[in-house]
Amino acid sequence: MKLTVLGCNGPYPAPGGACSGYFLQEGDTGVLLDCGAGVLAQLEKHMPPQNLTAIVLSHLHYDHMSDMLPLIYRCPGLPVYLPGAPAAVRTLLENAFELHDIAQGGQIGCLRMTACPGRHPVPAYAARFENGDGRALVYTGDTNTCPALADFAKDCDLLLADGCFARAQWSAEKPHLSAFLAAEMAAQAGAKALLLTHFTPGYDADTLLREARLAYPAAQLAQMSLTVEV
């Protein structure tokens, strides 16, 4: 499998950047994981959107799905896996795409996708993708601490994790993990690699990476156009 970072910002894109969007390829299968502001233009550099096998939306906050709206005109009818709520946001998509419940998982081309609820202000899911060789990528989507996620990510080859806060910024009431907590989860899961993402423009990259490496020494930060073999 190959993962390309199309965007790694939240809740809004940095200049020249994009919000959450990740392109997963395995053979002829192409899956877009989230589709926030700026992602569509980045995707076009790698694959015509109409050739995607499916789109998987971890949740329906706008920084993860806003570029689905121009996709209504670009390539209606694509299979889209997503939560059922918020209903008002889902309604924007239901007449344009072939909608599936992300919670039920499914076979997407040659990849098997399963899902696990996270902890966020709206229904949000982590997704695990496994190929025929048993290699696995797990994407947390947006979440704060959630005990089930370490088991869900167990022994994955790459954990793509929400880790946007420094330890001093994080609290149990926040909607996201700190970089350190995401790294702790990767260590508990036995993940073979960790890529942190969902950074607010202007974030302190050195602090996030330093704190993450206290718990997971090989932690890396997502960057626009970064490609990782899984």
N, C-alpha and C positions, 0 to 999 in steps of 0.2 A: 504494500500500500504506500501511497505517497500523499502527504498532506502539504498544501500550500496555504499560507496565511494571506488572505485577501484584505483583512482589516482586523485590528486588535484594540480599537478604542471603545470606550464607553464613558459617559452616556452620549457623547457627541464626537465627531471626528476631529482630529488635529488637522492643521493646514496640510493639504496633500495626502491626508490619511483617509481611513474609513473605519466605521464601527464594525461590530463583530461579523465575521464572515470567513469561512474556511472551506477549501476545496479538497475533497478526498477522492482519490483515484485508485482503482484497482482494475487492471485490464481495460475493458470497454465500459466499466461502471464509473460514473461520475456523480458524486453527491455533494451538494452545497449545504454546509452546516451553518445556519443562520444567514441573514441577508439584511444587515443594517445599512445605514446611510453610507453611500460610496462604494458598496460592495459590487453592485452590478457592473460598473465600469471596469473594476479590477477583474471580475470573472471573465469578461469578454476577451481579455488578453490570453486566456487559457483554453476556453471552450465556449462555443456559442450556447447561450443558455437553453435553447430549445433541444440541445443534445444531452442535457442532464438526465440522469436516470431518475433522480428525485431530489427534492429539497427537504431538509429536516430543520424545523424551527424549535429551538429549545424552549422558548416561551414567547409571549406576544407583547413584550415591551418594544417600543419603536426603534431603539438602537439595535435590535436584533431582527427586525422584520420590515422596516420602512421601505427598503428597495423592492419589496414584493409588489408595491403599488405600481411602479413603472413596468414590472414584469407582467402585469395584467395585459398590457398592450404588446409587450415584446414576445411573450410565448405563453398564452393561456393554455390551460389543460394539463400542465405538469402535475405529477403526483407530489403532494406536500403532506408531510407528517408534522403534526402540531398539537398542542393542548386544545381543549374545548373552550377555555376561558382566557381572557375576558371575551364575552360573547360579542360585544360591540366591535372589537377588533377582528375577531374571526369572521364576522359578517362581511367585512371588506373583501374577504378572499373567497367566500364559499361559492360564489357564482362563476368564478374565473378558473379555479383549480380543482383537481381531483383530491379531495381532502381525506386524510387518514388520521386515526387517533395515535399519537406518538406513544402513549402508554402501552399500547398493544404490541409495539415493535413490528417486525416484519422482514421479509426478504427483499432487499433492494439490489437488484442485479445479482452480482456474485457475493454480496456482503449480507451478513445477518445482523440486523439491528435490534437491540433490546434497550429498554429505558428504565430509569429509576428516578422517582421524585426527589427534587432537591428542596431547599428552604429559601424562599424568595417571596416578595409581596404578592406575586401572582403565581398561578400554577406554572412550575418550571421543572424541566427534566434533564437529567444527564442521559447521554446516549453512548452505547458501546457498539462498536462495529468490529466484526470478526470475519476474516477471509477463510478460504478453504483450507489453509495451512494452519489455522488456529491463531494467527497473529491478530492482535487486538489493539484498537485505539479507543480510548474513553475520553469523551468531552463532557465536562461538568456542567456546561451552561453557567448561568448565574446562580450562586448559592452561598449561603453562610454554612456554618458547621452542620453536618448531617451524618450521623453515625453510619447509615447504610451505604454511604458512597465509597468508603474504603473497601468494603466487601465487594461492591459492584465493580470497582476498578482492579480487583485482585489480579496480580500477575500480568497486567496489561503491558504491551510493548511501548505505548506512549500515553501519558496522561496529559491532556490539554485542559488546564485548570484556571478557573477564575481566581486571581490572586492579586487584586488591585490595591490593597491597603498595606501600608507599613504597620508594624505592630502597635505603634503609638496612636494610629488613627482608627484601629479596629475596635469594635465592641460587639457584644452578642446581639444587639438590636440592629446592627448594620445589615444591608442586603447582600453583602459579599464577604468572601474570605480574605484574610490577609495573605500575603505571599508566604509567610512562615507557616500558617495553618494549612495552606494548600500543599506546601512541601512536606509537612508532617503527614498529611493524608497520603501523599505519594509514597512516603517511606513505609507507612503502615500497610499499604496495598501491595508493596513489593513491585511497584511500577518500574519498568526498565529505563524509562526516560520521562522527564517532566518538562513541559513547556507552559509557562505562565502567560496569562493574557488578560484582556479587558482593562486596559490602562487609561486613566483620565489624562487627556492632553496636558503636558507639562509635568508629568509624574517624575518622581525621583527614582530613576532606574537603578542607580548604584545601591541605594538603601534596600529596595525590594529584592534585588539579586543577592545582596549580602545576607539579608535576613533569611531568605529562602534556603540559601546554602548552609545555614546552621543546621537545618533538618534534613536537607537532601543536597549533598555537595555537588551533584551534577546538574542542578536546576539551570534552565535557560529561560530567557525572555522572548516572547513572540515579537516579530518585526514584520512589517509589510514586505510581501514577496518572498519571505523565508519559505524554503521547501525542505521538508524532513521526510526521510524514508522511514517507514514504520516496520 
